[in-house]
Amino acid sequence: MTETMHTFENGVDLAAALSAAVASKLAAAIADKGMASLAVSGGSTPKAFFRALSSAPIDWEKVTITLVDERFVPEDNPRSNHLLVKENLLKGPAASARFIPLYQKVETAEEAADIVTNKVSAASLPFDVVVLGMGTDGHTASFFPGGDTLEKALDKATPAGVMAIHAEGAGEARLTFTFSSLENAGLLVLHIEGEAKKDVLNKALSGDDEAEMPIRAVLTRASSPVEIYWAP
Ligand SMILES: O=C(O)[C@H](O)[C@@H](O)[C@H](O)[C@H](O)COP(=O)(O)O
C-alpha cells in the first residue's frame, strides 16, 4: 500500500529508534484497551532491537508477545526463534510479558499450527505491532518462494492464524502466521539491514510477482502502511 523508509547510520541507532516506536505503540494500546500484542521475527537481524526493547519502561505484564514465524524445532535448538526471543527480549522489564510459542511438541508442523491458532487468535489479533524481516530470496515471515502452501498463506481470504509451510530454502518445516494475520497490524514494520537487503527491497518494489518474491504481498497489499527501518 504505502511505505515509508526510515534510514539510520548504523544498527545501534536503528535499534534505539525502532524500540522507541514499538514501545510507544504498545503503551498506547495498553492505555486504550488495557493490553497490547506484538509479533516479532526471528533470524539474525533483530537481536539489537530486542535488547533495546527489553528495557522499555512499559507495563509488560499487559503485553502478549509471539513470533511472526518459527522453525519447527524445539526451544533448545539453536535455530529456534523462541530461543532467540527468550535470550534477547524476554529479560529485564520485558520478562513479565506473556509469550506464546508457535512450536508445539507434536509430530507435525500442521498439528502444531492448529493448536497454536486456537491459542492466539482471540487474545492477540489484530496485532498492535508486527515486525517483519526479509531474506535475500525475498521471503518474509515464512512466506518462502516455492513454499508448498505459499499461495494459501498469502491469500487475504485465508483466515488469521498459523499455517505450516515447507520450502527448499527454509531449512526445516516452518510455522507462519498467515498474511491476513499480519497485514492489518496497528504498526507494521519491515526491519532490514545491509546493502544486499536494500537491493532486494528495490527489486521487490520494481515488480509484482509474489511467487518470486513474497515480500511483495506486504509491500503492495497490506492495508496498514509499511514502515521500513533500514541501516547499512
Ligand atoms: O525465522 C526466520 O527465519 C524469520 O523470521 C525470517 O522471516 C527472517 O526474518 C528472515 O529470514 C531474515 O533473517 P535474517 O535476519 O537472519 O537475515
The ligand as an SDF file (V2000), in Angstrom:
LIG
                    3D

 17 16  0  0  0  0  0  0  0  0999 V2000
   12.6810  -17.4220   11.1870 O   0  0  0  0  0  0  0  0  0  0  0  0
   13.0470  -16.7040   10.2930 C   0  0  0  0  0  0  0  0  0  0  0  0
   13.9570  -17.0260    9.5160 O   0  0  0  0  0  0  0  0  0  0  0  0
   12.3790  -15.4020   10.0760 C   0  0  0  0  0  0  0  0  0  0  0  0
   11.5100  -14.8850   10.9280 O   0  0  0  0  0  0  0  0  0  0  0  0
   12.5890  -14.7920    8.7450 C   0  0  0  0  0  0  0  0  0  0  0  0
   11.4700  -14.3370    8.0770 O   0  0  0  0  0  0  0  0  0  0  0  0
   13.6480  -13.7230    8.8780 C   0  0  0  0  0  0  0  0  0  0  0  0
   13.0580  -12.5240    9.3030 O   0  0  0  0  0  0  0  0  0  0  0  0
   14.3910  -13.5250    7.5890 C   0  0  0  0  0  0  0  0  0  0  0  0
   14.8440  -14.7670    7.1510 O   0  0  0  0  0  0  0  0  0  0  0  0
   15.5880  -12.6110    7.7620 C   0  0  0  0  0  0  0  0  0  0  0  0
   16.5290  -13.2710    8.5230 O   0  0  0  0  0  0  0  0  0  0  0  0
   17.9260  -12.6440    8.8930 P   0  0  0  0  0  0  0  0  0  0  0  0
   17.6240  -11.5310    9.8340 O   0  0  0  0  0  0  0  0  0  0  0  0
   18.6790  -13.7630    9.5620 O   0  0  0  0  0  0  0  0  0  0  0  0
   18.5390  -12.1830    7.6250 O   0  0  0  0  0  0  0  0  0  0  0  0
  1  2  2  0
  2  3  1  0
  2  4  1  0
  4  5  1  0
  4  6  1  0
  6  7  1  0
  6  8  1  0
  8  9  1  0
  8 10  1  0
 10 11  1  0
 10 12  1  0
 12 13  1  0
 13 14  1  0
 14 15  2  0
 14 16  1  0
 14 17  1  0
M  END
$$$$
